[in-house]
Amino acid sequence: MGGFSVRCEIVGRVGAQMNKEWHAGHRMPEKATEQQRIDWHVEHAKVCGCRPVPEGLVAKVSEAEKRKIKVGTAKGKR
């Protein structure tokens, strides 16, 4: 199932119904920057499985998730 984010598969929400409450409160900004799009899709994958991450962002979203995990791990060790 290419195109689904790694995070979406991890939380087991692939193919889940749309989380209407989350979508209502988390609209993608008009003319969103690439970073805003990445951040939105990272959060979206955590709470909703209504659609895949766009093909052009899959690698960037996966990389953003890896960076967050590494940062959280580093802080936890101090």
N, CA, C and O of each residue as an XYZ file, in Angstrom:
312
protein
N       0.833     -1.190      0.000
C       0.000      0.000      0.000
C       0.872      1.245      0.000
O       0.912      1.974      0.991
N       1.558      1.491     -1.085
C       2.433      2.643     -1.166
C       1.676      3.939     -0.939
O       0.500      4.044     -1.286
N       2.341      4.921     -0.361
C       1.724      6.208     -0.133
C       1.246      6.424      1.286
O       1.079      7.570      1.704
N       1.021      5.366      2.036
C       0.624      5.538      3.424
C       1.857      5.843      4.251
O       2.916      5.251      4.042
N       1.721      6.761      5.181
C       2.868      7.112      6.002
C       3.224      5.964      6.931
O       2.373      5.157      7.306
N       4.475      5.908      7.289
C       4.948      4.902      8.227
C       4.191      5.043      9.539
O       3.764      4.041     10.113
N       4.020      6.248     10.014
C       3.335      6.497     11.280
C       1.898      5.985     11.234
O       1.410      5.400     12.201
N       1.227      6.207     10.109
C      -0.158      5.754      9.976
C      -0.224      4.237     10.108
O      -1.148      3.718     10.735
N       0.720      3.527      9.540
C       0.740      2.080      9.655
C       1.038      1.655     11.099
O       0.454      0.687     11.588
N       1.924      2.354     11.773
C       2.298      2.008     13.139
C       1.103      2.104     14.079
O       0.903      1.223     14.914
N       0.312      3.158     13.954
C      -0.817      3.326     14.863
C      -2.036      2.524     14.435
O      -3.057      2.532     15.123
N      -1.938      1.829     13.301
C      -2.996      0.933     12.879
C      -4.271      1.613     12.422
O      -5.361      1.068     12.598
N      -4.153      2.789     11.840
C      -5.341      3.510     11.430
C      -5.506      3.542      9.910
O      -6.362      4.267      9.403
N      -4.717      2.783      9.190
C      -4.846      2.740      7.742
C      -6.237      2.246      7.387
O      -6.658      1.185      7.847
N      -6.944      3.000      6.582
C      -8.281      2.615      6.180
C      -9.359      2.938      7.203
O     -10.525      2.605      6.993
N      -8.992      3.579      8.304
C      -9.972      3.938      9.333
C     -10.905      5.031      8.804
O     -10.590      5.705      7.823
N     -12.022      5.193      9.444
C     -12.944      6.251      9.052
C     -12.361      7.613      9.385
O     -11.471      7.739     10.225
N     -12.878      8.620      8.716
C     -12.399      9.980      8.938
C     -12.759     10.458     10.345
O     -13.878     10.251     10.814
N     -11.808     11.093     11.004
C     -12.001     11.693     12.318
C     -12.509     13.121     12.084
O     -11.720     14.062     11.993
N     -13.826     13.269     11.989
C     -14.436     14.555     11.625
C     -14.131     15.650     12.636
O     -13.925     16.803     12.257
N     -14.102     15.302     13.912
C     -13.817     16.309     14.940
C     -12.415     16.875     14.767
O     -12.221     18.087     14.854
N     -11.438     16.008     14.523
C     -10.059     16.473     14.340
C      -9.973     17.353     13.103
O      -9.385     18.434     13.149
N     -10.550     16.901     12.003
C     -10.497     17.674     10.761
C     -11.136     19.044     10.922
O     -10.637     20.023     10.368
N     -12.226     19.132     11.665
C     -12.911     20.415     11.863
C     -12.018     21.425     12.576
O     -12.085     22.622     12.299
N     -11.195     20.950     13.480
C     -10.338     21.851     14.246
C      -8.919     21.976     13.732
O      -8.115     22.708     14.308
N      -8.598     21.270     12.650
C      -7.222     21.272     12.139
C      -7.211     21.388     10.621
O      -6.829     20.454      9.917
N      -7.624     22.519     10.141
C      -7.644     22.760      8.697
C      -6.223     23.046      8.209
O      -5.434     23.702      8.888
N      -5.925     22.544      7.035
C      -4.649     22.865      6.398
C      -4.686     24.355      6.053
O      -5.659     24.821      5.459
N      -3.649     25.105      6.414
C      -3.646     26.539      6.092
C      -3.708     26.753      4.577
O      -3.164     25.968      3.800
N      -4.375     27.821      4.183
C      -4.412     28.176      2.770
C      -2.995     28.557      2.342
O      -2.311     29.287      3.059
N      -2.557     28.082      1.207
C      -1.196     28.312      0.704
C      -0.154     27.871      1.732
O       0.805     28.595      1.997
N      -0.342     26.701      2.301
C       0.557     26.170      3.333
C       1.967     25.988      2.790
O       2.162     25.601      1.638
N       2.936     26.273      3.636
C       4.324     26.009      3.272
C       4.553     24.500      3.309
O       3.725     23.750      3.826
N       5.676     24.067      2.762
C       5.978     22.639      2.803
C       6.074     22.145      4.242
O       5.589     21.057      4.553
N       6.693     22.929      5.124
C       6.829     22.517      6.520
C       5.460     22.429      7.197
O       5.225     21.516      7.988
N       4.567     23.353      6.903
C       3.214     23.291      7.466
C       2.493     22.036      6.982
O       1.781     21.389      7.751
N       2.678     21.694      5.710
C       2.056     20.488      5.167
C       2.617     19.243      5.846
O       1.861     18.334      6.189
N       3.930     19.189      6.042
C       4.558     18.049      6.713
C       4.012     17.925      8.133
O       3.604     16.840      8.549
N       4.003     19.026      8.875
C       3.513     19.005     10.260
C       2.060     18.549     10.323
O       1.693     17.758     11.192
N       1.231     19.046      9.402
C      -0.182     18.672      9.376
C      -0.329     17.179      9.125
O      -1.109     16.510      9.803
N       0.406     16.655      8.167
C       0.281     15.238      7.834
C       0.828     14.324      8.937
O       0.313     13.223      9.129
N       1.856     14.761      9.659
C       2.362     13.982     10.795
C       1.264     13.860     11.841
O       0.988     12.761     12.323
N       0.636     14.969     12.197
C      -0.441     14.941     13.187
C      -1.642     14.159     12.669
O      -2.252     13.390     13.412
N      -1.978     14.348     11.414
C      -3.113     13.657     10.801
C      -2.940     12.146     10.890
O      -3.885     11.429     11.221
N      -1.750     11.667     10.599
C      -1.493     10.220     10.617
C      -1.665      9.627     12.012
O      -1.959      8.439     12.152
N      -1.485     10.444     13.036
C      -1.641      9.958     14.410
C      -3.104      9.737     14.795
O      -3.406      8.881     15.625
N      -4.011     10.511     14.191
C      -5.400     10.495     14.662
C      -6.438     10.092     13.626
O      -7.601      9.881     13.971
N      -6.042      9.980     12.373
C      -7.028      9.729     11.327
C      -6.401      8.913     10.210
O      -5.255      9.151      9.828
N      -7.133      7.973      9.699
C      -6.634      7.148      8.611
C      -7.455      7.295      7.356
O      -7.558      6.354      6.568
N      -8.043      8.461      7.155
C      -8.971      8.639      6.045
C      -8.295      8.677      4.681
O      -8.934      8.385      3.669
N      -7.024      9.029      4.638
C      -6.332      9.090      3.348
C      -4.822      9.024      3.562
O      -4.317      9.314      4.647
N      -4.123      8.639      2.512
C      -2.670      8.540      2.625
C      -1.992      9.902      2.559
O      -2.582     10.888      2.117
N      -0.758      9.935      3.001
C       0.082     11.116      2.829
C       0.361     11.225      1.322
O       0.621     10.211      0.675
N       0.313     12.429      0.763
C       0.611     12.574     -0.664
C       1.996     12.018     -1.005
O       2.948     12.169     -0.239
N       2.085     11.377     -2.159
C       3.336     10.734     -2.585
C       4.550     11.648     -2.441
O       5.617     11.198     -2.024
N       4.396     12.919     -2.782
C       5.514     13.854     -2.736
C       5.994     14.188     -1.332
O       7.063     14.778     -1.175
N       5.231     13.825     -0.309
C       5.604     14.147      1.072
C       5.952     12.921      1.916
O       6.406     13.070      3.051
N       5.750     11.733      1.393
C       5.940     10.517      2.192
C       7.332     10.472      2.828
O       7.448     10.273      4.037
N       8.377     10.652      2.040
C       9.742     10.584      2.579
C       9.996     11.694      3.592
O      10.656     11.468      4.607
N       9.483     12.881      3.326
C       9.699     14.008      4.239
C       8.952     13.827      5.554
O       9.466     14.180      6.615
N       7.748     13.280      5.489
C       6.977     13.008      6.703
C       7.680     11.930      7.526
O       7.782     12.048      8.747
N       8.162     10.882      6.863
C       8.883      9.820      7.567
C      10.134     10.365      8.234
O      10.441      9.995      9.367
N      10.857     11.235      7.553
C      12.062     11.840      8.121
C      11.716     12.728      9.315
O      12.434     12.730     10.315
N      10.629     13.476      9.215
C      10.197     14.337     10.328
C       9.876     13.492     11.556
O      10.207     13.879     12.677
N       9.239     12.352     11.358
C       8.927     11.451     12.468
C      10.203     10.912     13.106
O      10.288     10.831     14.331
N      11.187     10.546     12.305
C      12.455     10.028     12.834
C      13.150     11.098     13.674
O      13.678     10.799     14.745
N      13.154     12.341     13.194
C      13.802     13.426     13.943
C      13.121     13.636     15.281
O      13.797     13.847     16.288
N      11.800     13.583     15.314
C      11.076     13.783     16.573
C      11.391     12.676     17.563
O      11.540     12.939     18.756
N      11.494     11.460     17.095
C      11.811     10.333     17.966
C      13.216     10.495     18.536
O      13.429     10.280     19.729
N      14.174     10.871     17.693
C      15.552     11.048     18.146
C      15.658     12.186     19.167
O      16.355     12.051     20.173
N      14.983     13.287     18.918
C      15.012     14.418     19.844
C      14.417     14.008     21.185
O      14.985     14.316     22.233
N      13.288     13.322     21.164
C      12.655     12.885     22.396
C      13.528     11.914     23.165
O      13.585     11.982     24.393
N      14.207     11.014     22.477
C      15.096     10.049     23.121
C      16.275     10.759     23.753
O      16.653     10.443     24.881
N      16.864     11.717     23.042
C      18.027     12.424     23.569
C      17.666     13.186     24.831
O      18.441     13.191     25.788
N      16.527     13.818     24.854
C      16.114     14.578     26.038
C      15.853     13.639     27.219
O      16.131     13.983     28.368
N      15.328     12.472     26.931
C      15.014     11.531     27.999
C      16.244     10.973     28.697
O      16.158     10.553     29.851
N      17.385     10.961     28.022
C      18.609     10.395     28.595
C      19.353     11.367     29.494
O      20.210     10.953     30.274
N      19.042     12.635     29.398
C      19.795     13.634     30.186
C      19.337     13.721     31.587
O      19.873     14.511     32.363
